[in-house]
Amino acid sequence: MLKTKWTVADVLAESPCLSPDEIRCYFGDNETLTIQQILALPALRNGYKVWMACRVNAVPSDVYARWQAVILTRAITAFALPEPSTHDWAICWLDGTDRTCKTAARAARVAGATWAAGAAWWAAEAAGAAGAAGAAWWAVQAAGAAGAAEATEAARAAEQHQQVRDLRQLLDSV
């Protein structure tokens, strides 16, 4: 059942990394917040917003599936499409002709220890209904894989920001 409103106690029940006082601070005078309100909190880091959105029943299942596809499309385009060993699979995944777990897992095995393999593994997990949480985490890690520490953190932050923007747009369209 979709959770339309969250209380401080509801969030604490999910075992967040934030302290109860921090969560209460984000809630301010509000007894409850919707996921849209949580995503719009300017002071809350995007990583926490993504974490919250990935809780069970935080967003409608159809929106969650579309969000997962958006994240995976971005990751597959950036990492699997340019990689020769996963290029053909990436084309089939991107055009929708083959999004099966079996072919995604095969592409991941062929790619070995590359970011393309990570994209393929998360696509396989998604085909098996593991969800956007893993895809979101992987995309953030991949986005920050190369470069100096500042550039890495900036790339991760940019990916998390984009994930929040994507989800807000999807929720607004429902």
N, C-alpha and C positions, 0 to 999 in steps of 0.2 A: 504494500500500500504506500502510495506516495506521501512523503512527509512534506506538507506544505508550509508549516511553521516550525521553527526551531527555538527552543529555550536554552538557557545557559546549561541546565541539567542535561538536555538532549545532547548538546555538543560535548560536554564532559563525559557522557556515557560512551562516546566514540574514542576515548583515550587519546586526546590531542597532545601535541608536544607543548602547547601553550598552557600556562598556569590558569587556575580558576580565576584569579584576579585579572589576568590579561583578557580572558574571555569576557568577564563581566564588563571590563572597560570598553571592549568593542561593542557590546550590546548597549552601553549607555543606559538611558532611561527606558529602553524598550524591553518589554516582557518577552516578546518573540521577534524573530526575524525570518523572512523568507529567504530562500537561496538567492534570489535576485538582489535582495538587500545586502546579504553577506558579500556577494560578488562586487557590489558597488561601494563597499567600505573603503575609503581612500587610505586609511592607516594600516589596514590588514595586508600583509605581504601576499603577492599573487600565489606563491607556493602553498600557503594555507588555504587560499580560496579554492585552488584546484583540489587540494586534499579534501576539503569540505564537500565539494561537488561530487567527489568520487565515493562518498558514503552511500550505503545502500538506500535506495529510494529518495535520494536528495533531489534528483531531477527525473522527469518522466522518462521511461525506458526508451521511447522512440527518439527523444532528444539526446539521450545518452549515447545511443547507437550512432546517430548522425555526428555527434561531437567526436566520438572515437574515430569515425571515418575521416573527418577533417584532419585530426591530428596525424593519423596514419598516412593519409595522402601527402601531407607536408613532409613527413619523415621519409617515406618511400621515394618521393620525388627528389629530395635532397641527397639521400644516401644510397638507395638501392638502384635507382634508375641510372646514375652515372657509372656504377660498378659493373664491369663486363660480366662477371659471374652471376649477377642477379638482374641484369638489364631486361632480358626477355620476360622473366617472371614479373618484374615491376610493371612492364607495359600491360600485361594481362591483368594484374591487380588493379592498376589505375583505370583501365578501360572497362573493368567490371566483368570481363569474360572468365576470369578464374580467381576467386577469392577464397578458395578452399584451404582448410588447415593443412592438408596433405602437401599441396604444392608450395605453400609458404614455408613449411618446415623443411622441405627438400631444398628450397632456395637458401634457407639459413644454413643448412649443413654444407652446401656447396661454397658459400661465401666465407666460411671459416670465421676467424676472429676479426671481423671488420664491422664498421657501423652499418653496412648494408645487411649483414647477418642479423644484427639487432632489429633492424626495421622488419625484416622477414619474420623473425621469431615473434615479434609483437603482432604482426598481421596474422600469424598462425594462432596465437593466443586469442586474438579478437574473433577469428573464425570459430574458435572453440568457446566463445562467450566469456573470456576472462575479463573483458571490460576495458574501459578507457583509463582506469587508474594506472595500469602497467604501461600502456601506450604513452600516457602523459609523462610518466616518470622517465621512460626510455627516451622520449623526444627531447626532454630537458637535458638529459645526460649527453646525448649525441650532439645537441646544439652547442654544448660547451666543451666538446672533445679536443679541440685543437687551439693552440695559441697560448699567449701569456695569461697569467691568472686573472688579470683585469678583463681581458677580452673574453675569456672563458666564462666568467661570472656574468658579464654583460650579455653574452649569447644565451646563457641559461635564463637570465631574467627576461630577456626579450621573448623567448619561447613561452615562458609561463604567462607573461603579459598577453601574448597572442592567444594562448589557450583560454584565458579568462574572457578576452574579447569575443572569441569564437562562441563560447558557451552563452555569453550574454546575448549575442545576436540570435542564436538559435532559440533561446528562451523567449526573447521578445517576439519571435515570429510565430509562437504557438497561440 
